[in-house]
Amino acid sequence: MNSGPTQLKSVHGTAAAQSPRAASREANYALGVLSIIYVLNYADRGIFSLLLDSIKKDFRVSDTAMGLIAGFGFVLFYSLLGLPIARWADRFNRRFILTAGLAVWSVMTCLSGLAAGPWQLAFTRLGVGAGEACGIAPSHSMLSDMFPKEELPRALSILTAGSSVGIFVGSLLGGYVSQYYGWRWAFAAAGLPGIGVAILFRLTVKEPVRGAMEGPQADTSLHSVMETLRFLFSQVSFVYITIGGTLMGITLYAFNIWSPAFLHRVHHLNNATIGLLQGGVAALFGVAGVLIGGFFAERLGRRDIRWRLIVPAIASIASCPVSLLFLFLHSLPGALVCWGLSTMCIFAYAGPIYAVYQTVSMVRMRALASATFLFLGSLLGLGAGSALIGFVSTQLSRRFGEDSIRYSMIFPSVLGLFAGVFFWIGSRYLAADSARASSEPSPAAAD
C-alpha cells in the first residue's frame, strides 16, 4: 500500500489541479435526468418501508420474514448483479445499461402489487433488485466523465439528493394511495412513471467520452477484474472509506426501512400520517444533508483535499446521538426533530464519498469502484442489517411488546461513531491516492 500522510503536502497540488474544462449544459441536463432516475429508484424503497406493516398484516408473517423480504429479497440480486453490471459499464455503453435497468425495475415494482403471498413478493423484489443494480454505478461513471473533479462532489451530491426526494415521493404517494386504495395500488403508482423516464433518458442523453475530464493524456485502457481490484484495494483511502461507508449503509438502510414501523408501533400513527411525515422529514432534512455535505466537501476540498472525507466523518459521528434521541424521546415533536437531524447527518456522507471513489480510481475502474462499495453496503446494510433488526425485534417482543422495535434499532444508531473514525483516517491518504490514480502506469489491458 502507498504511504499517505507523509506525501500529503507534496501531492496536494497534483490532486487538486484538475480538469481541462467546466461542466457543459449537456452535463447539467444529464445530471437532471439521472437525478430523476435516482428519485424513482428510491421511491420504490420508500413505499415498501411504509407498507411493511400493512403487508405483514395481510400476509400474516413475522418481523423476521418481512425483514428478509425487505432486505435479502431485494439485496440478493442487487448486490450479486451489481459487480458484473458495473464491469459491463466499464466496458460498454452505460446509457443502454441504465435504460434497461430502469425499465426492468419499474415493471417489477408494478408486479409487486400483484403478489398473492410472501414468496411471490420476494420474487418481485428480486426483480426490482436486478433492475436497480443497473442504476447507481453507471450513473457515477457517466458523471465522472462530464464534470471536473472539483465539481464532482457537488454533482454527485445533487444526484444522491434524489434518494431523499424519492423517499418523499414514495412515502407521500404510498401513504395516500395505500390509505384509500390499498397497498397493492401503491406499488403500481410507484412503478409506472419509470417506463416513461426510461424512454426519455434513452432518447435525450448521450453516452459521454471516457476520460473526457482528464484530458488527452487520460489512460482509458480496460483492465482485468483482478488488476482493477488489486489497484483499488492498494489505495489505502479506498479501504478505509469502504469500511466506513458500509457501516453507514447499515445505519441508512435500517432507518429507511424500519422508521415507519417504529412510528406506527411506538407513536401509533397511521399510514397516511407516517407517509406525510416520512416524506417531509426525509425530503427536507435528507436533501439538506446531502447538499450541505457536498457543498462543504467541495468548498473546503479545494483548499485541502482531506476535507472531502473529513466532512462525512463529522456528519457520521454526529448522527449517533440524535438517532438515539429519536428512538427514546417520548415526545412526538421532539422525536421528529431528532429524526430530521439524524436523517440530515446520515445522508451528508454519501455525495462526498461517491466522489472520492471516482477520484481514487482510474478511468475504466470507476463503475466497478462504486459497485464494490454498493455491494458491501447493500449486502450488509440492506440485507443483513434489515434482517437483523427484524430478528432482534421479534425476539425482544416477548418482553417489550411493540417497544421491541425501539431497542432493536440501537445497533445501527451507534455505527456512525465507528464510520466517522474510518473516514477520518482515510482522509490522511486521500491526496496521495488521488495523485496515484491520475499518474499510475496502466496495467496490461485485459478481457
C-alpha positions in Angstrom: 0.0 0.0 0.0 1.1 3.5 -0.6 2.2 5.8 2.2 -0.3 8.5 2.5 0.2 11.0 5.4 3.8 11.9 4.6 3.0 12.7 1.0 0.1 14.9 1.7 1.7 18.3 1.1 3.8 17.2 -1.9 0.9 15.8 -3.8 -1.9 18.1 -2.7 -1.5 20.4 -5.7 -1.5 17.5 -8.1 -4.6 16.0 -6.6 -6.5 19.3 -6.7 -5.3 20.6 -10.0 -7.7 19.2 -12.5 -9.9 19.3 -15.3 -9.5 20.8 -18.8 -12.9 22.4 -18.9 -16.0 23.1 -16.8 -19.2 21.1 -17.0 -21.3 21.8 -20.1 -25.0 22.4 -20.4 -25.4 18.8 -21.7 -23.7 17.6 -18.5 -26.1 19.5 -16.3 -29.1 18.2 -18.3 -27.8 14.7 -17.9 -27.4 15.3 -14.2 -31.0 16.4 -14.0 -32.4 13.3 -15.8 -30.1 10.9 -13.8 -31.4 12.6 -10.6 -35.0 11.8 -11.7 -34.0 8.2 -12.2 -32.4 8.3 -8.7 -35.7 9.6 -7.3 -37.6 6.7 -8.9 -35.0 4.3 -7.6 -35.7 5.3 -4.0 -39.4 5.9 -4.4 -39.9 2.2 -4.5 -37.9 1.7 -1.4 -39.8 4.4 0.5 -43.1 2.9 -0.4 -42.0 -0.6 0.7 -40.9 0.5 4.1 -44.1 2.5 4.5 -46.3 -0.5 3.5 -44.3 -3.0 5.6 -46.8 -3.3 8.4 -49.8 -3.5 6.0 -48.2 -6.3 4.0 -47.2 -8.1 7.2 -50.8 -8.0 8.4 -52.2 -9.1 5.1 -49.8 -12.0 4.7 -49.8 -12.8 8.4 -46.0 -13.1 8.7 -43.4 -12.1 11.4 -41.0 -9.2 11.5 -38.3 -11.7 10.7 -40.0 -12.6 7.5 -40.6 -9.0 6.5 -37.0 -8.1 7.3 -35.8 -10.9 5.0 -38.2 -9.8 2.2 -37.3 -6.1 2.6 -33.6 -6.9 2.9 -32.5 -10.0 1.2 -35.5 -10.3 -1.1 -34.2 -7.1 -2.7 -30.5 -7.1 -2.0 -29.7 -10.6 -3.2 -29.8 -9.7 -6.9 -29.0 -6.0 -6.3 -25.6 -6.9 -4.7 -24.7 -10.0 -6.7 -25.5 -8.4 -10.1 -24.1 -5.0 -9.2 -20.4 -6.1 -9.7 -20.8 -7.8 -13.2 -23.1 -5.0 -14.4 -20.5 -2.4 -13.2 -17.9 -4.4 -15.1 -20.1 -4.1 -18.3 -20.5 -0.4 -17.6 -16.7 0.0 -17.6 -16.6 -1.8 -21.0 -19.8 -1.0 -22.9 -22.5 1.7 -23.3 -23.6 2.9 -19.9 -26.7 4.7 -21.3 -28.1 1.4 -22.6 -27.4 -0.5 -19.4 -29.2 2.2 -17.3 -32.2 2.4 -19.6 -32.7 -1.4 -19.5 -32.3 -1.5 -15.7 -34.9 1.3 -15.2 -37.4 -0.4 -17.4 -37.0 -3.7 -15.5 -37.2 -2.4 -12.0 -40.3 -0.2 -12.9 -42.2 -3.2 -14.3 -41.2 -5.4 -11.3 -42.3 -2.7 -8.9 -45.8 -2.8 -10.5 -45.8 -6.6 -10.3 -45.1 -6.4 -6.5 -48.7 -5.2 -6.1 -50.0 -8.5 -7.7 -48.2 -10.8 -5.2 -50.5 -13.3 -3.6 -48.1 -14.2 -0.8 -44.7 -13.6 0.7 -42.8 -15.9 -1.7 -44.3 -14.1 -4.8 -43.5 -10.7 -3.2 -39.9 -11.9 -2.5 -39.6 -12.9 -6.2 -40.7 -9.5 -7.4 -38.2 -7.9 -5.0 -35.5 -9.9 -6.6 -36.6 -8.5 -10.0 -36.6 -4.9 -8.6 -33.1 -5.5 -7.2 -31.8 -6.9 -10.5 -33.1 -3.7 -12.3 -31.8 -1.3 -9.8 -28.3 -2.9 -9.9 -28.0 -1.2 -13.3 -28.6 2.3 -11.8 -26.1 3.8 -9.5 -22.6 2.7 -10.6 -23.2 3.5 -14.3 -24.6 6.9 -13.3 -21.5 7.7 -11.2 -19.2 6.6 -14.0 -21.1 8.8 -16.6 -21.0 11.9 -14.4 -17.2 11.5 -13.7 -16.7 11.9 -17.5 -19.0 15.0 -17.5 -17.9 17.1 -14.5 -14.4 18.3 -13.5 -13.1 16.7 -10.3 -13.5 19.9 -8.3 -17.3 19.9 -9.2 -17.8 16.2 -8.8 -18.7 16.2 -5.1 -21.5 18.8 -5.8 -22.7 16.8 -8.9 -22.9 13.5 -7.1 -24.5 15.2 -4.0 -27.2 16.5 -6.2 -27.7 13.1 -7.7 -27.7 11.5 -4.3 -30.3 14.0 -3.1 -32.6 12.2 -5.4 -32.7 9.4 -2.8 -34.3 11.7 -0.2 -36.7 13.2 -2.8 -37.5 9.6 -3.8 -38.4 8.6 -0.2 -40.5 11.8 0.0 -42.4 11.0 -3.2 -42.7 7.3 -2.4 -43.9 8.0 1.2 -46.4 10.7 0.2 -47.8 8.8 -2.7 -47.7 5.4 -1.0 -49.3 6.8 2.2 -52.2 8.4 0.3 -52.8 5.5 -2.1 -52.4 2.7 0.5 -54.7 4.6 2.9 -57.6 4.9 0.4 -56.9 2.2 -2.2 -54.7 -0.4 -0.5 -51.0 -1.3 -0.6 -51.2 -3.1 -3.9 -52.2 0.0 -5.9 -49.3 1.9 -4.2 -46.8 -0.3 -6.0 -48.4 0.4 -9.4 -48.3 4.1 -8.7 -44.6 3.9 -8.0 -43.6 1.7 -10.9 -45.5 3.2 -13.9 -43.6 6.6 -14.2 -40.2 4.8 -14.6 -41.2 3.4 -18.0 -41.7 6.9 -19.5 -38.5 8.2 -17.9 -36.5 5.3 -19.4 -37.7 6.3 -22.9 -36.8 10.0 -22.2 -33.3 9.1 -21.0 -32.6 6.8 -23.9 -33.6 9.5 -26.5 -32.1 12.7 -24.9 -28.9 11.8 -23.0 -25.7 10.9 -24.9 -23.0 8.5 -23.8 -20.0 10.6 -22.6 -16.5 10.1 -23.8 -14.5 8.2 -21.2 -11.8 10.2 -19.6 -13.0 13.4 -21.0 -12.4 15.4 -17.8 -8.8 14.1 -17.6 -7.8 15.4 -21.0 -6.0 13.7 -23.9 -3.4 12.2 -21.5 -6.1 10.1 -19.8 -5.5 6.4 -19.6 -8.7 4.8 -20.9 -7.3 1.2 -21.1 -9.5 -1.6 -19.9 -8.0 -3.6 -17.1 -8.8 -7.1 -15.9 -11.0 -7.6 -12.9 -8.1 -8.8 -10.8 -5.9 -5.8 -11.8 -8.7 -3.5 -11.1 -9.5 -4.9 -7.6 -5.8 -5.1 -6.8 -5.3 -1.5 -7.6 -8.4 -0.3 -5.7 -7.6 -2.2 -2.6 -4.0 -1.0 -2.7 -5.4 2.5 -2.3 -5.4 3.0 1.5 -8.2 5.6 1.4 -10.4 3.3 -0.7 -10.2 0.6 2.0 -11.0 2.9 4.9 -13.9 4.6 3.2 -15.3 1.3 2.1 -15.4 0.1 5.7 -16.9 3.4 6.9 -19.4 3.6 4.1 -20.5 0.0 4.8 -21.2 0.9 8.4 -23.1 4.0 7.4 -25.0 1.9 4.9 -26.3 -0.3 7.7 -27.5 2.8 9.5 -29.1 4.4 6.5 -31.0 1.4 5.3 -32.1 0.4 8.8 -33.7 3.8 9.5 -35.2 4.0 6.0 -36.9 0.6 6.3 -37.9 0.5 10.0 -38.6 4.1 10.9 -42.2 3.9 9.6 -42.8 0.7 11.6 -41.3 2.5 14.7 -43.7 5.4 14.3 -46.7 3.2 13.8 -46.0 0.9 16.8 -44.5 3.3 19.3 -46.3 6.6 18.4 -49.4 5.0 17.0 -49.6 6.9 13.7 -51.5 5.7 10.6 -50.0 5.2 7.2 -51.2 8.5 5.7 -49.7 10.5 8.6 -46.5 8.5 8.5 -46.2 8.9 4.8 -46.6 12.7 5.1 -44.1 12.9 8.0 -41.5 10.5 6.5 -41.8 12.3 3.2 -41.4 15.7 4.7 -38.5 14.7 7.1 -36.7 12.6 4.5 -37.1 15.1 1.7 -36.3 18.3 3.7 -33.6 17.0 6.0 -32.2 14.3 3.7 -31.8 16.7 0.8 -30.4 19.3 3.1 -27.9 16.8 4.4 -26.8 15.6 1.0 -26.4 19.1 -0.4 -24.7 20.6 2.7 -22.3 17.7 2.8 -21.5 18.1 -0.9 -21.2 21.9 -0.6 -18.7 21.8 2.3 -16.7 18.9 0.8 -16.4 20.7 -2.5 -15.7 24.2 -1.0 -13.2 23.0 1.7 -11.8 20.3 -0.5 -10.5 23.0 -2.9 -8.2 24.2 -0.1 -7.3 20.8 1.3 -8.4 17.6 -0.3 -8.7 15.9 3.1 -11.9 17.8 3.8 -13.7 15.6 1.2 -13.5 12.9 3.8 -13.4 15.0 7.0 -16.9 16.4 6.2 -18.6 13.0 6.1 -16.6 11.9 9.1 -18.0 14.8 11.2 -21.6 14.1 9.9 -21.4 10.4 10.6 -20.2 10.9 14.2 -23.0 13.5 14.8 -25.6 11.1 13.6 -25.3 8.8 16.6 -26.6 11.0 19.5 -29.6 12.4 17.5 -30.6 8.9 16.3 -30.7 7.6 19.8 -32.8 10.6 20.9 -35.2 9.9 18.1 -35.7 6.4 19.5 -36.1 7.2 23.1 -37.8 10.6 23.3 -41.4 10.1 24.3 -42.5 13.5 22.9 -43.5 13.1 19.3 -42.5 16.6 18.2 -39.1 16.2 19.9 -38.6 12.8 18.3 -39.5 14.1 14.9 -36.9 16.9 15.2 -34.2 14.4 16.1 -35.4 12.2 13.3 -34.8 15.1 10.9 -31.4 15.9 12.3 -30.4 12.2 12.2 -31.5 12.0 8.6 -29.5 15.0 7.7 -26.4 13.7 9.3 -26.8 10.2 7.8 -27.3 11.4 4.3 -24.5 14.0 4.4 -21.7 11.4 3.9 -23.0 10.0 0.6 -22.2 12.6 -2.1 -18.6 13.2 -1.0 -17.9 9.5 -0.6 -19.1 8.7 -4.1 -17.0 11.5 -5.5 -13.9 10.2 -3.6 -14.4 6.7 -5.1 -14.2 8.3 -8.6 -11.2 10.3 -7.6 -9.1 7.4 -6.3 -10.0 5.1 -9.3 -8.5 5.0 -12.8 -10.9 5.9 -15.7 -12.2 2.5 -16.6 -12.3 1.3 -13.0 -14.9 3.8 -11.8 -18.1 1.9 -12.2 -16.6 -1.2 -10.5 -15.2 1.0 -7.7 -18.7 2.3 -6.9 -20.3 -1.1 -7.3 -17.8 -2.6 -4.8 -18.9 -0.2 -2.2 -22.6 -0.7 -3.1 -22.2 -4.4 -3.0 -20.8 -4.4 0.6 -23.1 -1.6 1.8 -26.2 -3.2 0.4 -25.4 -6.8 1.3 -24.5 -5.9 4.9 -26.7 -2.8 5.3 -29.9 -3.5 3.4 -29.6 -7.3 3.6 -28.0 -8.4 6.9 -28.8 -5.1 8.8 -32.5 -5.1 7.9 -32.9 -8.8 8.6 -31.0 -8.5 11.9 -33.3 -5.7 13.2 -36.3 -7.7 12.3 -34.9 -10.8 14.1 -34.0 -8.9 17.2 -37.3 -7.1 17.3 -39.1 -10.5 17.0 -37.1 -11.9 19.9 -37.5 -8.8 22.1 -41.2 -8.6 21.5 -41.8 -11.3 24.1 -40.5 -8.9 26.8 -41.1 -5.4 25.4 -44.1 -5.9 23.1 -44.4 -3.2 20.4 -41.4 -1.3 22.0 -39.1 -4.1 20.8 -38.6 -2.1 17.6 -37.1 0.7 19.6 -34.4 -1.4 21.2 -33.6 -3.3 18.0 -32.6 0.0 16.3 -29.9 0.9 18.9 -27.3 -1.1 17.0 -27.5 0.9 13.7 -27.6 4.1 15.6 -24.2 3.8 17.2 -22.4 2.7 14.0 -21.9 6.3 12.9 -19.2 6.7 15.5 -17.1 4.0 14.0 -17.8 5.0 10.5 -16.6 8.6 11.2 -13.3 7.3 12.6 -12.6 5.3 9.4 -13.5 8.3 7.2 -11.1 10.4 9.3 -8.2 8.0 8.9 -8.9 7.6 5.2 -8.6 11.4 4.7 -4.9 11.2 5.6 -4.2 9.1 2.5 -6.6 10.8 0.0 -4.2 13.2 -1.7 -1.6 10.6 -2.4 -4.2 8.1 -3.6 -5.8 10.7 -5.9 -2.5 11.6 -7.4 -1.6 7.9 -7.9 -4.9 7.2 -9.7 -4.1 10.0 -12.2 -0.4 9.1 -12.8 -0.2 5.3 -12.3 1.2 3.4 -15.3 -1.6 1.3 -16.8 -1.6 -2.4 -16.1 -1.8 -4.6 -19.2 -5.3 -4.3 -20.7 -7.3 -7.5 -20.5 -10.6 -9.1 -21.2 
